[in-house]
Amino acid sequence: QVPLVESGGGTVQAGGSLRLSCAASGSILSRACMAWFRQAPGEERVGVASVNLLRASSAIYTDSVAGRFTISKDIPKNTLYLQMNNVKPEDTAVYSCAAARCSRFSVASIEQANMYDIWGQGTQVTVSS
């Protein structure tokens, strides 16, 4: 088990930036497929960004955040990040990180939440207009 703890959420004005962190208590390479999901009130959880830490240039973004959000990692710190730039009110949601065991050939999906077996508790992001 590699419990995940998100942080960095808060309230930001539209057009601003926020960086979310997802810290693992063990090596994030043990579950190298990682992703950020978000859930807005009354809506289903959706994938935002994902990455296979064992393969370069493997990041995937949902269309609504592509070009604005960047997923990255700090292996020595066992931490995954989500840099959110030019945020919009529709980005308001609870953001959760998730992890799954995978090989370097795996695709970290943003559509199949059930591939991830470890989840954080989530962090609230509120974008004011």
Short mmCIF file of the C-alpha atoms (twelve columns), coordinates in Angstrom:
data_MODEL
# 
_entry.id   MODEL 
# 
loop_
_atom_site.group_PDB 
_atom_site.id 
_atom_site.type_symbol 
_atom_site.label_atom_id 
_atom_site.label_alt_id 
_atom_site.label_comp_id 
_atom_site.label_asym_id 
_atom_site.label_seq_id 
_atom_site.Cartn_x 
_atom_site.Cartn_y 
_atom_site.Cartn_z 
_atom_site.pdbx_PDB_model_num 
ATOM 1   C CA . GLN A 1   0.000   0.000  0.000   1 
ATOM 2   C CA . VAL A 2   1.195   3.470  -0.868  1 
ATOM 3   C CA . PRO A 3   -1.268  5.869  0.748   1 
ATOM 4   C CA . LEU A 4   -1.662  9.087  -1.127  1 
ATOM 5   C CA . VAL A 5   -2.200  12.516 0.410   1 
ATOM 6   C CA . GLU A 6   -3.214  15.488 -1.702  1 
ATOM 7   C CA . SER A 7   -2.535  19.103 -0.805  1 
ATOM 8   C CA . GLY A 8   -2.424  22.505 -2.427  1 
ATOM 9   C CA . GLY A 9   -6.096  23.077 -3.019  1 
ATOM 10  C CA . GLY A 10  -7.796  26.346 -2.218  1 
ATOM 11  C CA . THR A 11  -9.625  29.282 -3.720  1 
ATOM 12  C CA . VAL A 12  -8.148  31.087 -6.700  1 
ATOM 13  C CA . GLN A 13  -9.462  33.699 -9.087  1 
ATOM 14  C CA . ALA A 14  -10.134 32.828 -12.691 1 
ATOM 15  C CA . GLY A 15  -6.977  33.177 -14.722 1 
ATOM 16  C CA . GLY A 16  -4.783  32.359 -11.759 1 
ATOM 17  C CA . SER A 17  -2.628  29.342 -10.976 1 
ATOM 18  C CA . LEU A 18  -2.515  26.579 -8.400  1 
ATOM 19  C CA . ARG A 19  -0.248  23.588 -7.877  1 
ATOM 20  C CA . LEU A 20  -1.628  20.414 -6.368  1 
ATOM 21  C CA . SER A 21  0.630   17.844 -4.739  1 
ATOM 22  C CA . CYS A 22  0.064   14.148 -4.179  1 
ATOM 23  C CA . ALA A 23  2.534   12.710 -1.690  1 
ATOM 24  C CA . ALA A 24  3.017   8.975  -1.353  1 
ATOM 25  C CA . SER A 25  4.274   7.355  1.828   1 
ATOM 26  C CA . GLY A 26  6.291   4.858  -0.191  1 
ATOM 27  C CA . SER A 27  7.947   4.766  -3.577  1 
ATOM 28  C CA . ILE A 28  5.623   6.056  -6.277  1 
ATOM 29  C CA . LEU A 29  7.490   3.806  -8.711  1 
ATOM 30  C CA . SER A 30  5.800   0.823  -7.046  1 
ATOM 31  C CA . ARG A 31  2.557   2.041  -8.585  1 
ATOM 32  C CA . ALA A 32  3.850   3.922  -11.583 1 
ATOM 33  C CA . CYS A 33  0.574   4.646  -13.343 1 
ATOM 34  C CA . MET A 34  -0.774  7.750  -11.662 1 
ATOM 35  C CA . ALA A 35  -3.559  10.127 -12.445 1 
ATOM 36  C CA . TRP A 36  -5.538  13.104 -11.271 1 
ATOM 37  C CA . PHE A 37  -9.314  12.935 -11.252 1 
ATOM 38  C CA . ARG A 38  -11.840 15.578 -10.285 1 
ATOM 39  C CA . GLN A 39  -15.447 15.589 -9.211  1 
ATOM 40  C CA . ALA A 40  -17.660 18.646 -9.209  1 
ATOM 41  C CA . PRO A 41  -20.832 18.803 -7.097  1 
ATOM 42  C CA . GLY A 42  -23.592 16.771 -8.683  1 
ATOM 43  C CA . GLU A 43  -21.340 15.445 -11.411 1 
ATOM 44  C CA . GLU A 44  -19.467 12.245 -12.073 1 
ATOM 45  C CA . ARG A 45  -15.774 11.880 -11.384 1 
ATOM 46  C CA . VAL A 46  -13.685 12.495 -14.495 1 
ATOM 47  C CA . GLY A 47  -10.053 11.996 -15.339 1 
ATOM 48  C CA . VAL A 48  -7.972  15.134 -15.794 1 
ATOM 49  C CA . ALA A 49  -4.392  14.005 -16.384 1 
ATOM 50  C CA . SER A 50  -2.351  10.843 -16.112 1 
ATOM 51  C CA . VAL A 51  1.209   9.625  -16.507 1 
ATOM 52  C CA . ASN A 52  3.206   6.424  -16.553 1 
ATOM 53  C CA . LEU A 53  6.238   7.249  -14.437 1 
ATOM 54  C CA . LEU A 54  8.242   4.481  -16.130 1 
ATOM 55  C CA . ARG A 55  7.952   5.988  -19.591 1 
ATOM 56  C CA . ALA A 56  8.887   9.447  -20.831 1 
ATOM 57  C CA . SER A 57  6.341   11.617 -22.652 1 
ATOM 58  C CA . SER A 58  3.441   9.474  -21.465 1 
ATOM 59  C CA . ALA A 59  1.239   12.217 -20.047 1 
ATOM 60  C CA . ILE A 60  -2.398  12.298 -21.131 1 
ATOM 61  C CA . TYR A 61  -4.759  15.209 -20.605 1 
ATOM 62  C CA . THR A 62  -8.459  15.600 -21.023 1 
ATOM 63  C CA . ASP A 63  -9.296  18.141 -23.712 1 
ATOM 64  C CA . SER A 64  -10.679 20.741 -21.328 1 
ATOM 65  C CA . VAL A 65  -7.352  21.153 -19.495 1 
ATOM 66  C CA . ALA A 66  -4.825  20.447 -22.262 1 
ATOM 67  C CA . GLY A 67  -2.455  23.382 -22.604 1 
ATOM 68  C CA . ARG A 68  -3.389  24.740 -19.169 1 
ATOM 69  C CA . PHE A 69  -2.558  21.882 -16.762 1 
ATOM 70  C CA . THR A 70  0.713   19.994 -16.470 1 
ATOM 71  C CA . ILE A 71  1.280   16.724 -14.636 1 
ATOM 72  C CA . SER A 72  4.769   16.128 -13.278 1 
ATOM 73  C CA . LYS A 73  6.607   14.138 -10.652 1 
ATOM 74  C CA . ASP A 74  9.482   14.342 -8.197  1 
ATOM 75  C CA . ILE A 75  10.709  10.779 -7.788  1 
ATOM 76  C CA . PRO A 76  13.049  11.389 -4.797  1 
ATOM 77  C CA . LYS A 77  10.174  13.116 -2.983  1 
ATOM 78  C CA . ASN A 78  7.657   10.452 -4.032  1 
ATOM 79  C CA . THR A 79  5.324   13.216 -5.111  1 
ATOM 80  C CA . LEU A 80  3.071   13.799 -8.102  1 
ATOM 81  C CA . TYR A 81  2.042   17.321 -9.050  1 
ATOM 82  C CA . LEU A 82  -0.661  18.991 -11.077 1 
ATOM 83  C CA . GLN A 83  0.206   22.520 -12.141 1 
ATOM 84  C CA . MET A 84  -2.993  24.358 -12.983 1 
ATOM 85  C CA . ASN A 85  -2.626  27.567 -14.986 1 
ATOM 86  C CA . ASN A 86  -5.240  29.925 -16.374 1 
ATOM 87  C CA . VAL A 87  -7.880  28.252 -14.243 1 
ATOM 88  C CA . LYS A 88  -11.552 28.667 -15.036 1 
ATOM 89  C CA . PRO A 89  -14.679 28.504 -12.851 1 
ATOM 90  C CA . GLU A 90  -15.505 25.150 -14.461 1 
ATOM 91  C CA . ASP A 91  -12.306 23.751 -12.950 1 
ATOM 92  C CA . THR A 92  -13.960 23.948 -9.524  1 
ATOM 93  C CA . ALA A 93  -14.039 20.429 -8.059  1 
ATOM 94  C CA . VAL A 94  -12.513 18.045 -5.561  1 
ATOM 95  C CA . TYR A 95  -9.275  16.780 -7.060  1 
ATOM 96  C CA . SER A 96  -7.990  13.321 -6.175  1 
ATOM 97  C CA . CYS A 97  -4.878  11.465 -7.174  1 
ATOM 98  C CA . ALA A 98  -4.807  7.763  -7.869  1 
ATOM 99  C CA . ALA A 99  -2.183  5.105  -8.496  1 
ATOM 100 C CA . ALA A 100 -1.922  1.627  -9.978  1 
ATOM 101 C CA . ARG A 101 0.753   -0.973 -10.586 1 
ATOM 102 C CA . CYS A 102 1.821   -1.069 -14.191 1 
ATOM 103 C CA . SER A 103 4.684   -1.812 -16.533 1 
ATOM 104 C CA . ARG A 104 6.482   0.683  -18.699 1 
ATOM 105 C CA . PHE A 105 4.284   -0.445 -21.559 1 
ATOM 106 C CA . SER A 106 1.032   0.357  -19.778 1 
ATOM 107 C CA . VAL A 107 -1.172  3.327  -20.515 1 
ATOM 108 C CA . ALA A 108 -2.231  5.323  -17.492 1 
ATOM 109 C CA . SER A 109 -5.852  5.906  -18.408 1 
ATOM 110 C CA . ILE A 110 -7.893  9.012  -17.618 1 
ATOM 111 C CA . GLU A 111 -11.068 7.231  -18.667 1 
ATOM 112 C CA . GLN A 112 -10.894 4.035  -16.615 1 
ATOM 113 C CA . ALA A 113 -10.911 5.015  -12.972 1 
ATOM 114 C CA . ASN A 114 -11.242 1.361  -11.995 1 
ATOM 115 C CA . MET A 115 -7.676  0.618  -13.119 1 
ATOM 116 C CA . TYR A 116 -6.456  2.527  -10.035 1 
ATOM 117 C CA . ASP A 117 -6.536  0.799  -6.674  1 
ATOM 118 C CA . ILE A 118 -5.009  3.474  -4.454  1 
ATOM 119 C CA . TRP A 119 -6.750  6.833  -4.001  1 
ATOM 120 C CA . GLY A 120 -6.137  9.944  -1.962  1 
ATOM 121 C CA . GLN A 121 -8.789  11.724 0.057   1 
ATOM 122 C CA . GLY A 122 -9.025  14.672 -2.314  1 
ATOM 123 C CA . THR A 123 -8.414  18.396 -2.113  1 
ATOM 124 C CA . GLN A 124 -10.945 21.121 -2.916  1 
ATOM 125 C CA . VAL A 125 -10.221 23.610 -5.685  1 
ATOM 126 C CA . THR A 126 -12.560 26.570 -6.041  1 
ATOM 127 C CA . VAL A 127 -12.187 29.038 -8.893  1 
ATOM 128 C CA . SER A 128 -13.985 32.342 -8.479  1 
ATOM 129 C CA . SER A 129 -15.029 34.423 -11.442 1 
# 
